[in-house]
Amino acid sequence: MKIALVTDSTSYLPEEILKKYNVSVIPLNVIFENESYREGIEMTTEEFYEKVKSEEKLPTTSQPSIGELVNLYETLSKEHDAIISIHISKALSGTYEASKTAGQMVENVEVYSVDAAITTMPQGFLVMEAGEMIQQGMTPESIVTRLNQLSENMRAYFMVADLGHLQRGGRLSGAQKLIGSLLNIKPVLYITEGEIRPFEKIRSKNKALKRILDLLEKDAMNKSIQKVAFIHANNESGALDLQKKFKDKHPKVETYVSYFGPVIGTHLGEDSLGIAWYFES
């Protein structure tokens, strides 16, 4: 059986990994006023953060159309028997539901839509795992079962410089935003059950980042961590610093430095930093 692998642009996987596993990427969109740009195709991450600085209003985002997904699946169906399509958490975007709908509209191929229940590089980790399993000749059903198990073992914590982006984008409640602004808090946020929620309220950026590193360190000492991503919003030096602090203690753990691209960066804002990892049960 020949299986195609699809993800959306919010997995932010490097080109060499996309090529290694022959991954097709469907872009989400970032919208400035009435101008829409396909993430990673019509707007790079660097261009996005530069443009945000000159705009009065924050951009918005949108999922790919069902038609785009149908076209992609139909193209892949010509040379594949099945498609595994892994997408950003359904609590954060309608992309997964659009994938399910599109899959039902395509003939001659079975589409297995997967809700990653997360986004950015940890979503990419699931894509990488799926790519390995496809190369090993596993069935689509067994791959999806395995991905759902791994998704439960994903952890993602991050700190944002400005809670206003999340609040205006509807990803964090107004009350939580108000508390943060009044007390000058830099809360540690996390993704749980597919949603962005506050984890702890901490009064400084450095203490918030140390707390996230401590959470990672605890799992590194007690669980079999497979991969770790240090993720930044136009702050690569901050991510590299976090990576070094971890690698000094755990040189054998596979780590990556990744980024919050235009779609996720719209909601988190520049200078955000996060760490994501997963472990075997």
C-alpha positions as CSV (number, residue, x, y, z in Angstrom):
1,M,0.0,0.0,0.0
2,K,1.3,3.4,-1.0
3,I,0.5,6.1,1.6
4,A,0.7,9.9,1.1
5,L,1.5,12.2,4.0
6,V,-0.1,15.7,4.4
7,T,0.2,18.4,7.0
8,D,-0.6,22.1,7.1
9,S,1.8,25.0,7.2
10,T,1.6,25.5,11.0
11,S,3.8,22.4,11.6
12,Y,6.7,24.6,10.4
13,L,8.8,21.7,9.4
14,P,12.2,22.4,7.7
15,E,12.5,21.7,4.0
16,E,14.8,18.8,4.5
17,I,12.3,16.9,6.7
18,L,9.5,17.6,4.2
19,K,11.6,16.1,1.5
20,K,12.8,13.2,3.6
21,Y,9.2,12.0,4.2
22,N,7.7,13.4,1.0
23,V,5.2,15.6,2.9
24,S,2.6,17.7,1.1
25,V,1.8,21.0,2.9
26,I,-1.5,22.8,2.7
27,P,-1.1,26.5,3.7
28,L,-3.2,28.4,6.1
29,N,-3.7,32.1,5.5
30,V,-2.8,35.3,7.3
31,I,-4.9,38.4,6.4
32,F,-3.8,42.1,6.6
33,E,-6.9,44.3,6.1
34,N,-8.3,42.8,2.9
35,E,-5.1,41.2,1.6
36,S,-4.7,37.4,2.2
37,Y,-1.4,35.7,2.0
38,R,-0.7,31.9,2.0
39,E,1.7,31.1,4.8
40,G,5.1,30.1,3.6
41,I,4.2,30.6,0.0
42,E,3.1,34.2,-0.4
43,M,4.6,35.5,2.8
44,T,7.7,34.3,4.7
45,T,8.0,34.4,8.5
46,E,10.6,37.2,8.2
47,E,8.3,39.3,6.0
48,F,5.4,38.7,8.4
49,Y,7.1,40.1,11.5
50,E,8.4,43.1,9.5
51,K,5.0,43.9,8.1
52,V,3.3,43.6,11.5
53,K,5.5,46.4,12.8
54,S,4.2,48.8,10.2
55,E,0.5,47.9,10.4
56,E,-2.0,49.6,12.7
57,K,-4.3,46.6,13.0
58,L,-3.3,43.1,13.9
59,P,-3.8,40.6,11.1
60,T,-6.3,37.7,11.2
61,T,-6.0,34.1,10.1
62,S,-8.0,31.6,8.2
63,Q,-8.0,27.9,7.4
64,P,-7.5,26.5,3.9
65,S,-10.6,26.1,1.8
66,I,-12.2,22.7,1.4
67,G,-11.6,23.1,-2.4
68,E,-7.9,23.4,-1.9
69,L,-7.8,20.2,0.2
70,V,-10.0,18.3,-2.3
71,N,-7.6,19.4,-5.1
72,L,-4.6,18.2,-3.2
73,Y,-6.2,14.9,-2.2
74,E,-7.3,14.2,-5.7
75,T,-3.8,14.8,-7.0
76,L,-2.3,12.5,-4.4
77,S,-5.0,9.8,-5.2
78,K,-3.5,9.3,-8.6
79,E,-0.4,7.6,-7.1
80,H,-1.5,6.6,-3.6
81,D,-3.9,4.2,-2.0
82,A,-4.4,6.2,1.3
83,I,-3.6,9.7,2.7
84,I,-2.8,10.5,6.3
85,S,-3.5,14.2,6.8
86,I,-2.2,15.7,10.1
87,H,-3.5,19.1,11.2
88,I,-3.4,21.9,13.8
89,S,-5.7,21.3,16.9
90,K,-9.4,21.5,16.0
91,A,-9.8,23.8,19.0
92,L,-7.5,26.4,17.4
93,S,-8.5,26.1,13.7
94,G,-11.2,24.6,11.4
95,T,-8.5,22.9,9.3
96,Y,-9.0,19.4,10.7
97,E,-12.7,19.6,10.1
98,A,-12.1,20.9,6.6
99,S,-9.8,18.0,6.0
100,K,-12.4,15.5,7.1
101,T,-15.0,17.1,4.8
102,A,-12.7,17.1,1.9
103,G,-11.7,13.5,2.5
104,Q,-15.3,12.5,2.2
105,M,-15.6,14.2,-1.2
106,V,-12.6,12.5,-2.8
107,E,-13.0,9.1,-4.6
108,N,-10.5,6.4,-5.1
109,V,-8.5,7.1,-2.0
110,E,-9.1,6.8,1.8
111,V,-8.2,10.0,3.7
112,Y,-7.3,9.6,7.4
113,S,-7.6,13.0,9.0
114,V,-5.7,13.4,12.3
115,D,-6.3,16.1,14.9
116,A,-2.8,16.8,16.3
117,A,-4.4,18.4,19.3
118,I,-1.4,20.8,19.2
119,T,0.4,22.9,16.6
120,T,3.9,24.2,15.5
121,M,6.8,21.8,15.8
122,P,5.1,19.3,18.1
123,Q,2.6,18.8,15.3
124,G,5.7,18.4,13.1
125,F,7.0,15.7,15.4
126,L,3.8,13.7,14.7
127,V,4.4,14.2,11.0
128,M,7.9,12.9,11.3
129,E,6.7,9.8,13.3
130,A,4.1,9.2,10.6
131,G,6.8,9.4,7.9
132,E,8.9,6.8,9.7
133,M,5.9,4.5,10.1
134,I,5.0,4.8,6.4
135,Q,8.6,3.9,5.5
136,Q,8.3,0.9,7.8
137,G,5.2,-0.3,5.9
138,M,2.7,0.1,8.7
139,T,-1.0,0.3,7.8
140,P,-2.9,3.6,7.9
141,E,-5.0,2.4,10.8
142,S,-2.1,1.4,13.0
143,I,-0.3,4.7,12.1
144,V,-3.3,6.8,13.2
145,T,-3.7,4.8,16.4
146,R,0.0,5.4,17.2
147,L,-0.2,9.1,16.4
148,N,-3.2,9.5,18.8
149,Q,-1.2,7.8,21.5
150,L,1.8,10.0,20.9
151,S,-0.4,13.1,20.9
152,E,-1.3,12.4,24.5
153,N,2.4,12.5,25.5
154,M,3.0,15.9,23.9
155,R,3.9,18.8,26.1
156,A,4.0,22.5,25.0
157,Y,4.7,25.5,27.3
158,F,5.3,29.0,26.2
159,M,5.6,32.6,27.3
160,V,4.2,35.5,25.3
161,A,5.5,39.1,25.5
162,D,2.0,40.6,25.0
163,L,-1.2,38.8,26.1
164,G,-3.1,41.3,23.9
165,H,-2.6,39.2,20.7
166,L,-4.2,36.1,22.3
167,Q,-7.0,38.1,23.8
168,R,-7.9,39.9,20.6
169,G,-7.7,36.7,18.6
170,G,-10.1,35.0,21.0
171,R,-7.5,32.5,22.2
172,L,-7.4,33.8,25.8
173,S,-10.3,35.4,27.8
174,G,-10.4,39.1,28.5
175,A,-10.4,38.6,32.2
176,Q,-7.1,36.7,32.0
177,K,-5.6,39.4,29.8
178,L,-6.7,42.1,32.3
179,I,-5.0,40.3,35.2
180,G,-1.8,40.0,33.3
181,S,-1.7,43.7,32.4
182,L,-2.5,45.0,35.9
183,L,0.1,42.9,37.7
184,N,2.7,42.9,34.9
185,I,2.6,39.1,34.9
186,K,4.3,37.0,32.3
187,P,2.2,33.9,32.6
188,V,3.3,30.5,31.5
189,L,0.8,29.2,29.0
190,Y,0.3,25.6,27.8
191,I,-1.7,23.6,25.3
192,T,-3.9,21.1,26.9
193,E,-6.9,19.3,25.3
194,G,-6.0,21.2,22.2
195,E,-6.6,24.7,23.8
196,I,-4.2,27.4,24.9
197,R,-4.7,27.9,28.7
198,P,-2.8,29.7,31.5
199,F,-0.6,27.3,33.5
200,E,1.0,29.6,36.1
201,K,1.3,33.3,36.7
202,I,4.9,34.5,37.0
203,R,6.1,38.0,37.3
204,S,9.1,38.1,35.0
205,K,10.2,36.8,31.6
206,N,13.3,35.1,33.0
207,K,11.4,33.3,35.8
208,A,8.7,32.2,33.3
209,L,11.4,30.7,31.0
210,K,13.2,29.0,33.9
211,R,9.9,27.5,35.0
212,I,9.3,26.0,31.6
213,L,12.9,24.6,31.6
214,D,12.2,23.1,35.0
215,L,9.1,21.3,33.6
216,L,11.2,20.0,30.8
217,E,14.0,18.9,33.1
218,K,11.5,17.1,35.3
219,D,10.3,15.0,32.4
220,A,13.8,14.5,31.1
221,M,14.8,12.9,34.5
222,N,11.6,10.8,34.8
223,K,10.5,9.9,31.3
224,S,11.9,8.8,28.0
225,I,11.9,12.0,26.1
226,Q,12.2,11.5,22.3
227,K,12.5,15.0,20.8
228,V,12.5,18.6,22.1
229,A,11.7,21.8,20.2
230,F,12.7,25.3,21.3
231,I,10.4,27.7,19.5
232,H,10.6,31.4,19.0
233,A,8.7,34.3,17.4
234,N,11.5,36.3,15.7
235,N,13.8,35.7,18.7
236,E,16.1,32.9,17.5
237,S,18.8,33.9,20.1
238,G,16.4,33.3,22.9
239,A,15.5,29.8,21.6
240,L,19.2,28.9,21.1
241,D,19.9,30.0,24.6
242,L,17.2,27.7,26.0
243,Q,18.4,24.9,23.8
244,K,22.0,25.3,25.1
245,K,20.9,25.2,28.7
246,F,19.1,21.9,28.1
247,K,21.7,20.3,25.9
248,D,24.5,21.0,28.5
249,K,22.7,18.6,30.8
250,H,21.2,16.2,28.2
251,P,23.5,16.1,25.1
252,K,22.0,12.9,23.7
253,V,18.4,14.1,23.4
254,E,17.4,15.1,19.9
255,T,16.6,18.8,19.8
256,Y,15.4,21.3,17.2
257,V,15.1,25.1,17.1
258,S,11.9,26.1,15.4
259,Y,9.7,29.2,15.1
260,F,6.2,30.6,15.3
261,G,5.3,31.4,11.7
262,P,2.8,34.0,10.5
263,V,-0.4,32.2,11.4
264,I,0.6,31.2,15.0
265,G,2.7,34.4,15.4
266,T,-0.5,36.4,14.7
267,H,-1.9,35.0,17.9
268,L,1.2,34.9,20.1
269,G,3.1,38.0,19.0
270,E,6.7,38.8,18.5
271,D,9.3,37.7,21.1
272,S,7.3,34.8,22.3
273,L,9.3,31.7,23.3
274,G,8.2,28.1,23.9
275,I,9.4,24.6,24.5
276,A,7.7,21.5,23.3
277,W,8.5,17.8,23.7
278,Y,7.1,14.3,23.8
279,F,8.0,11.1,25.5
280,E,7.3,7.4,25.3
281,S,4.7,6.0,27.8
